[in-house]
Amino acid sequence: MKNIITFISFFACGVCFAAHSDESTVEDVALAGPAAVISYPMMVMATQQPLANKGVKLSFTRWKNPQQLRAMVVGKQVDFTAMPSNLAATFYNRGHSLSLLNVAIWDIMAVVTRDEHYRAGNVIEQLVGKEIVVPFKNDMPNIVLEQLLTAQLGKQANKVNIRQSHNFADSAQLLLAGQVDYALLIEPLTSIVLFQSKQQGKQPLVRALNISEAWQQTFPDSPKIPQAGLVANTSVNQNKVLVNSINHAYSKAALWCQQNVDACADIVTNYLPKMPKPALIQAIKNTGLDVVPAKQARPHLESFYRLLANTDANRIGKKLPDSDFYWD
């Protein structure tokens, strides 16, 4: 999955964003995101160019891990990017004053198993004494799983062997190769491994646990996981007209993907050519792609942030972000 990485920098004084009578004047705006459903609307935007009549050309770059994302954001190599909500707060609280525009992902993680002894029921309890592969130590997937394990298992939580991987693709390959019995995955990889295991005629994999449903049952006072959203980097977040236009275009593209699943998957295959289209379609259907403005999502975010801070305040940059973090 090779994508051309476009590095864009705006004028230090900011960009004047308006409809241009001179068609030769074009502003390049760099979008970025992971190989996940939250990026599909940006891929659609980069393909359909909804802001072309305003003199804005959009490009999309895929980031592969949180370390690469951090380098791209701090180096202002991207202008708008999808990222985990706790990482956005950490950036902001550590002095990189990006803006959270929305929360778009509320339901994307699942535990997938090949364990022949697995039974429907309390999957968290069944993980005691087992190994589960989880990507990105100290980032969103690992954080959420650890919260669930601690809340449901107490001291037994340390009897769950968490095997760290570099990324979700590594986790998926370990599961498909039979090297682990459990993996924490996100869409579209959950749908892809289920599709591939069926195609290969291997021992069937099972979507054993929806993480968002488990979270709601475990933390009824904080029932939603505002997992990821779109942020405006410091290269552009003083340009209110541009930011509002991108935010609006993203929301429209997300809705278009939900209403035109097949066409959306066709666009995504151009950016993720190794991913089978049927799995991409299933991923759109399975993902809670619900774009909520940051101000409106703030109560859910703060509830989630407080829960994370109870175990490790560093996971949100040691404090709740102030009101300037949330795009108005």
N, C-alpha and C positions, 0 to 999 in steps of 0.2 A: 504494500500500500504506500506508494510513493506520491507525495504531493509536493508541488513547487512552493517553496516557502518565500513569501513576499514580505520584505521588511520595509515598513512605511514610517516616515517621521513627518510630523506636522511642523509648520512654522512656529517658532517659539512664542510668538504673540498670539497664536490661535488662528483658526481658519474661519474666514467669512463664508458662511454657507447660505447660498441662495440659488435660485434658478439663473443659469448663465446664458446670456445671449450669444457669447462667444463659445461655440461648441468645442474649440480646441482647449479650453480651460477645464481640466478635469482633476478632481481631488481623489486620490487613492486612499481608500479606507480599508484597513486590515482587520478581518474577523478571524477568530481562532476558537478551537474547541477540541474536545476529545473525540474518539471514534464511538460516540454514543448518541442516543436519540436527541439529547439537548442540542447537538450540533446540526441536526437535520434542517431546521429552519434557516440556519446560516448558509448551509450548502445551497438551499433553494434560493436564498437572497443573492448569493454569488453567481448563480446560474441565471436567474430571471432579471437581475439588475433593476430592482424597483425604484431606485433613486437616480437612475440615469438622466431623467429629465431635470434633475437638480444639479447636474454636474458632478455626481459622485459615482465612482467606480469601486465596486466591492470585490474583495478577494477573500478566500478562505484558506486557512492553514490548520492542519491537525497537530495538536500537541500530544505527546505520547506518555508523559508522566508528570507528576507535580514539580519535579526539579526543572524540567524544561519549561513548564508554564511559568514558574517563578522568574527564570532568566528572561523570558520573553516579555513579561509584564514590567519588571524592573528596568529592563533595557529599552522599554517603549517600542518594542518590535511589533506589538499588536495594539490596536486601538480599542477593540471590543472583543471580549472573550467570555466563554462560559467557564465557570469554575465552581468548585464546592463552596457552599455558603460559609463554612467555618474558615476556609482559606481566605475568602474575601474579607472577612472581619479581621483576620490576622494581618493581612496587608495593610488595612486601614489603620489599625491600632498601633502598628509599628512605623507609621509615618508616611506610608505610600497612599496618598489620599484619593484612591479610586472611588467610584460611585457604583453602588449596587442598583441596577435598574429594575430587576424583577427576579422572582423565583419561578422557575419553569418546570422543575422536576421535583415531584413529591413521592413517586413510586417507581423505582427502577431496579432495586437490588433484590436478589433472590439467592437462596441456598439451593444448589443442585447437587444431587447425590447419585452414586452408582452402588451404594451399600445394599447388598441383597437382604440384609436384616432390617433395613429401614421400614418403619411402619408409620402410617399417617397418625398424627397426634402431636405431642409436644416434641418438636424437632430439637429445640435447644437442649432439653434433657438428654436426648439421644447422642448429643455431641460429647458428653462426658466420656473420657477415655479414647476419643477418636481424634483424628487429625483433619483439619480443614485448612485449605489453602486460601489465603486472603492477600490481596495486593496492597501496596502503598502503606507501609508502616507509618503510623501517626497521622494518617490522612483519613478522609471520610469513611471509606468502607470499614477499615480497621476500628475506627472510633465507634461507629454505630454498633458493630458486632460486640465489641468489648462492653459497651453499655448494656446491651441485652443480656450477655452472659453474666455480668455482675449482678444485675437486677434479678434475674431468674434463678441463678445457681448459687449465689453467695460465694462461700469459700470453695465450692466445687468448681468454680469458674476456672481456676488454675489447672484443672485436670483436662481442660480442652486444649489440645495441642494446636496452636495457630502457626501454620507454616507460611512464612512471608514469601511473596513473589514480587517481581519487578513491576508487573502490570497485569491487567485483566487477561490479556492474550496468553501470557505465561500460565496463569491459573487455569484457563480453559484447556490449554494443551496438556497440562498435568492430569486434568480430569479425564480427557479423552484418551490419554495414553494408559490410563489405569493406575497411575502412580499415587493417586489420592482418591479417597472415596467421597469427599465433600469439598465443595468450592463455593465461595461467595462471588457471584458474578453480577454484572449489570447487562441491561439490554443495549445493543442487540446480541451480545455474546451468549446470553442465556438461551435465546432462541436458536442461535447458530449451533451451539454444542448439542442441543436436543435434535436439531435437524441433521447434523453430521453423524451423530451416533446411530440414528435411525437409518440413514443412507448406507452406512458402513455395516449394518447388521450386527453391531456390537451389543454388549449387555445394555439394555435400555437405561437411559438416564431419567431422573425424575426431578421435576421442579418441586422441591420438598417444602420450601418455606418462603412466603412473601415477607420480606423484611418490614415493609411499611405496616402490614397487618399485625405482625408480631409486636412492633413498636407501639401501635395504638392500644393493644391489649395490655402491654407491660407498663406504659406510661400514659394513663388516661388523662392526666392533667396537662400533658404535652403530646397530644395524640398525632400530630403531623410532623413529618420530617421534611423540613425545607432543605432539600439536599443540594440543589445547585441552581444557579441563575446566571444572568448575563450582567457583566460589569462594563463600565466605561473607564478606560485607563486615563491616567493624568494627561496624556497627550491630547485628549479631546473633551474631557468632562467639564471644561469651561465654556464649551460651545453648545449652548442649550438647544438650539434649533436642530443641530446635527444629531445630538443625543436623542432628542424626542423622535426624530424621524427614523433613526435606527431602531429604537425601542418599538415604535409603532409597526415598522416593517417586519420586525422579528415576530411580534404577536400575530400579524396577518399571515406570515409564512407558516407559523406553527398551526394555525387553524386550517390553512390550506392543506398541510400535510395530513391532518386528521380527516379531512373531507375528500382528499385525493390520494389515498394511501398508495395505490399502484404507481401513480405518476411521481409521487414523492420518492418512492423506493428506486425508481429509474434514475432520478437525479443523484441519489445517495450512492448508487453503484459507480458513478463516475469518480467519486472521491474515495470510495472503499470498494475497489473492484474485486477483491478476494472474498467478499462477503456475499453469500447466496441471497438472491432477491427474495425468495419465500421467507427466509429468516428475518430480513429487514422489514418486510411487511408485517410479520408477526410481532416484531419488536415495537413498531408504531402502535399496534393494537394493544399491546400489553403495558405500555408505559403511561404513567400519569403525566402527560405533557399538558400542564395547565398553567398558563402564563398569568401570574398574579403580580401587579405592581409592587415594588419594594415597600412603599409606605403602607400599603394594605397588608402585606405579608409580615410586617414588623412584629406584631404580637407573637406569631408563630416562631419567627426567628429568635426573638429574645428568650422565649421559653426554651427553645432548643439550645441556645447559647448558654443559658444558666445551667442547664442539665450537664452540658459538657464541662463547664467551668467548675462544677462541683467535684469532679475527679481530677481535672488538670486545666487550670486557667490559661495555660500557654496555648491551648488548642483554639482559643479565640483571640489571642494577643493580650490576655490578662484582664480584659474588661469588656463590657458591652460597648459596641460602637455608639457614638452619639448620633443625633438626628441628621447631621450632614452626610452621613454614610448612605442614607436612604434617598434615592433619587425622587425628587418631587415632580 
